Amino acid sequence: MSYDSVPRSALAQRYFIQALALAQAAGDRLLGASILDAMSHQATYTGRFGEAANLARAARTGTTGIATATLTAHFHTMEARALARLGDARGCDRALAEAEREFERRRPDDDPDWIRYFDEPELAAEFGHCLRDLGRAADAAQYASRSVAAAGSAGFVRSDFFATMVLADAHLAAGNLEQACATALRALTAGELIRSGRCVHYLREFRQHLARAGDATVVTDFGEQARGSRLWLIASRPDKAVAQ
């Protein structure tokens, strides 16, 4: 819960460090690497992109020869997410290619229970995030659509919300205002009961990008409909006013 809130990110980091120490004391290298992987994800979320890439690499190199293909694929996607935010297109493409290669040889029965959620829709969502951040709107929309098409099948409401907002961002970047607004409204409806600082962060980014479209009718209509959403109202407030 602390991980999901920017004001509490330092607390989350302390929990992660404590968890990492416990995993090391137990001799569980895979779980320790997974914690580094989660720390990488948090670092990307809080804008520490270089650190995020290094944490993901540490997770991967520390488990060479013992990590399952699914785990290794996830380590690569976390590195790719950080590199995409850094604007390192070549590095990101390389990490995504490695993630896809590892994912293709995975055997889910060999995976620890806590990584089995990482399936094809989750991988597609990671690709969508990276390609959106690299400015490749059409490709991002393709992968995000693939993830959204499977939304709800595994019951990951928050993950589905993120993928849907990535799709909305991709449509917006491609100049498809109507599709972008319709997709964002679907996300707001589906995520109405979610209490998440990260969800608000996604909405804030979309709101900033949407502002560039000016006062087009579709944007005005979207604003009228979105006003009824609790999440949208929170995203419209200054950062310090957001209740996590």
Protein Blocks (a to p, Z undefined) as FASTA:
>chain_A
ZZmpmklmmmmmmmmmmmmmmmmmnopaklmmmmmmmmmmmmmmnopamlmmmmmmmmmm
mmgojacfklmmmmmmmmmmmmmmnopaklmmmmmmmmmmmmmmgcfklpcfklmmmcfk
lmmmmmmmmmmmnopaklmmmmmmmmmmmgoklopaklmmmmmmmmmmmmmmnopaklmm
mmmmmmmmmmmmpccfklmmmmmmmmmmmmmnojafklmmmmmmmmmpmklmmmmpcfkl
pcZZ
